[in-house]
């Protein structure tokens, strides 16, 4: 299993076909990262959120030390996937009745996997139409931006000396390409019964333009080569709601289905998440992720009060990677800043013409 990450990154020496979008345990809190129709949290608020996802902690890669595989502490531990996500968004009324709205947001994602790194910038915009006096809402959105992908200080030791398909040690090379996402979202204040509230369902597609990267780099053979990556569309379906129990506790089940490439073929990935909110303040729950096989079981903890929301999760690795992984840590923070509009004051001018 020491070669799992090496295999993932060396696939890019020709054309890479694998899951390319990062995944999040707090996926329902960063939906605008993969569905532009979800950009915008509340009217008259600017919401800022940040997330850090540190996967497979203490993963030990020994590509520079052949013959030491399986010996703990002999490889590099800075090669496990690390993702940073930043979002800012708001919602604005565009008609007097408030039945039509515009959601807008900016998403920045920095994702490092092994010796490759991508940084994306996405401006999200959506139009929202409310029905039945705001009881339900339908929105459609588009995300436009760019993604920079490339090699970041690779440190491979070639099995065959001077392999022309392996980048030279310490090389840095990347390209920026246009990127586009689209999505739709449906929301409803309640469904089936009065206890099931804030229902939502969405569908989105990322990497629509399928950017292709051909990066010229110096190889360990001392020659120039083009190392490539072909991004492919990822399809997402999101469903969730809040179930209000009689004791005041709120159950928050949510499902994220992703259809993406795995080993050259499209396969579904499922994320199941159930949390409970106690006293409108403290949160706890479990999540499960499956992609090809069982991937992780997660424990989630959280706190929210007023305009701030904080979440933490620990993923227990269930796949064979558990042999070289101490689990995955994720931290999420959101803070919403109220936008205050002052009402125009009445101006009265006295005049002798009007007594």
N, C-alpha and C positions, 0 to 999 in steps of 0.2 A: 504493500500500500504506500510505501515511500515514493513510488513512482506515479501516484495518481495525479498529483499536480503537474509534474513534468509532462505527463501525457496530455493533459488539458492544454498546456501552453504550447507544446511542440506541434500540436495540430495546426497552429497558425503558420507553420513554415511553408505550407502550400495554400490551402483554403480551409478556413475553420468553419465547422458546422456544429454548434453546440448552443446550449442556453446562453444568451448574451446579456439579457436584462438581469440586473441584480434582483434578489428577492428579499422581502422584509417580513419579520414576524408580526410587526405592527402594520400590516398591509392596509388596514382600513383607515389608518390615520394619515397615510401618505398617498391616497388614491390618485391625486392629481399627477403623481410621478408616472403613472401608466394610463390614466384616463383624463384627458383635458376637460371633459364634461363635469368633473368633480371639483375643478378649481373654484375656490371661493367658499369660505366657511359660514360666515354670518354677514347679514346686511349691517352697514355702518360700523364695521370692524375690519382692521387690518391684522391678519393672523400670520405669525411667523413661526415656523417649526424647523427643528433640526433633528436628525437621526444619525446614529453611528452604529454600524453592524460589523462586529469583529467575529469572523467565522473560523471554526476549527482552531481555537486558541492553542498555542504551543505546537502547532503542526511543524514537523521537523523534516526539511527537505535536504537530501544528501547528494544532489547532482554534482557537487564539487568534491565529494569524498567517496569515490567508488570503493567498495569493500567494507564500508562501515554501516551499510543499511541494517536497520534494526537495532542499532546501538543508540540509545537515547542520548540526546545532547550533543551529537556529533555534526548536525546539520544546521542550516539557517532556519530561524523561526519567523522571519519577516516576509514569508512568501504566501501565507494563508490569505484568502480573500478578505479584503477590508473595504467597506462601502460607507460613504458619507452622503447624506441627503439633506438638502436645504430647500424649503418652500416658503414663499410669501404670497398671499392672495387676499382678495376681497370681493364683495358683491355690491353692485350698484343698481338702483331702480332706474328705468328708462322711460316709464310712463307714470301718469299721475296716480293711477289706481294701485300701482305696485305689482301688477300681474305679469309684467315683463321685466326681466332683469338681465344684467350682464355680469358674468363671473370672469375674473382675470387673475392670473398668477404667474409666477416665475419659479421654475424648478432647476436646481443645479445638482448634479450627481457626479461624484468622484468615486470610481470603482477600480480597485487594483486586484488583479488575480495573478498570482505567481510573478512573472517578470513582464507582464503586460498591464497597461493602465488606460482607462478611458475617462474622459471628462466631458459631460454633456450639459448644454444650456438649452432650456426649453421655455418659450413664452406660450402660455395657455390662455385661450379665450373661449368662452361659451355663451350661448344665448339660452335663457330659461323662460319658459312659458308656464304660468300657474293656471290651474283650473279649479272650479268649485270654491272660489274665494280663498285660494291658497291651500286647499285640502290636499291637492296633488300637484306635481310639477314634473315637466319633461324638459330635458336640456340636451343640447348637442354642442360639442366642442371640437376644437382643433388645436394642436400644439405644433409650433414651428421653432426650429432651432438648429443646433449643430452638435456634432459629437466628434471629439478628438480621440483617436485611438493610436496606440503605438507601443513600442518596447521601452521599458524603464529599467536600465541597469541590469540586463540579463547576466546570469552567473552560472552558465551551464558548463559541464565538463563532458565533452563529446565522447561517446563510446568508441568511435573511430576518429583518430586524431585528424584535425583539419577538415571535419565534416562541413561541406559547403552549404548545408541547410540550417546551420545553427549560428545565430548571431554572435559576434565577438563580445567578449566580456566587457561590461560597462558601457555598451553603446546605448545611445538615446536617439530615437527616431519616431516621428508620429505624423499623422495627417488629420486635418479637420474636414469633415464632410457634413452636408446638409442632412437634417433629420426631420421627420414629421410623424405625428400621432393623431388619431381621431378617436372620438368616443361619444356615447350617448349615456344618459342616466335618467332613471325614473324614480321619483320619491313620492311617498304617500304618508300622511300623518298617522293613519291607523289602517289595519287590514284584518279581516276575518272577525276579530273581536276587539273590544275597546282596550284589552290588555296588551295587544301587539301594536306597538307604535313605531313611528319613524322608520318605516320600511323603505328600503332602497334596492335597486337592481340596475346594473350597468353592463355595458359591453364596450370594449375598446381594442384597438390595434396599434401596436408600436412598430417602429422601423419600417414604415410603409414604403419608403423610397429605396430600401434595401441597399444602403451605401456599401460600396466595395473599396477596400483599402489595399493598395499595393505600395509598400514602403521600402525604398531602397536603403539597405543597411550593409555594413561591412560584416562578413562572416568570419568564422574562426579559421577558414582556409585563406583569408586575406583577399577574398574576391567580393565584388558587389553582387547582391542578390535582392530580389523583390520578395519580401515576406508579406503574406496577404491575410485579410480577414473579410469575409462576406457576411454582413448583417442580414438577418432574415426577419420577416414579420413574426410577432408574438401576439397571440389572441387571448384576451382576458374577459372573464365573466365574474361579476361581483354581485353577491346577494347578502342582505343582512337586515336585522330589525332589532328592536328593543322589546323585551317581554317584561311587563311590570307585574311583579308578584304582590300579593296582599300584604306582606310584611314590609313593603317599601324597597325591597331589593329589586334591582333591574338586571335581568339576564341579557347579554349582548352577543348572540350567536352571529357569526358571519362566515361566508365561504368565498374563497377566491379560486377560480379555476383558470389555469393557464395552459395554453396549447402551444408548445414550442418544440424545437429540434433537440433530440437527444440521440447521439451516435448515428447521425445521418438520417433519422426518421422522426416525424412529428409524433410526439407523445404527450398525453395530458399530465399536468401537475395539479394536485389539489392541496389547498391549505384550508384546514378547518380550525376555527377559533371560537371559543366560548369563554367569555369573561362575565363576572358578576360585579355590579356596582353597588356598594353598601353605603347607606346614608348619604348618597349623592357625593361621596368624597373618596372612598377607598375602593380599589379595584383588584381583583384576583381572578385567575383563570388558567386554562390549558389550551394548547394548540397542537395540531398535528400536521406534518407536511409529508406528502408522498409524491415521488417523481420516479417512475420506473420501479422503485421499491421503497420501503419505508426509509425516510430520510431523517426526520427529527421529531421529537416530542418536546414541547416547550412549556415552561412555567412563566406566567405573566403576572406582574405586580404593577400597581399604578396608584396615582393620587391626582385628584383634580379639585380645584377650589377657585371660584370666580373665573378669572380669565386665563388661568394657568392649568396645564395638563402635563403630567409626567408619567412615563411608562418605562418599565424595565422587563426584559425577558432573558431567560437562559434556555438555550436549545440543547437538549440531550441528543447527541448524535446516535442514530439507530443503524446506519449503514456500516459497511466494513471500515469506513474512514474513522470510526470510533477508536480503532487501534492506535491511531496517531493523533487523536484530537481530544482536547479537554473541553469540548462543547463550544457553543457560540453565545456571545453576549451582544445584546442590543439595548440601546438607550434612546428614548424618544422624549422630546420636550416641545411643547407648543405654548405660545403666549399671544393673546389677542388684545390689540390696542383699540379702544373705542374711538370712533370718529364722531366728534361733537359738532353739530351744525347749530349755530345760534339763530333763533327766530328773528326776522327783521322787526325792529321796533316801529311803532306807529309814530309818524311825524306830523305834528299839527302846527301850522303857521297861522298866527292871528292876523286878521285883516279887517280894516274898517268897512270893507265891502260886504263882509259876512259877519253879522252880529248875532 
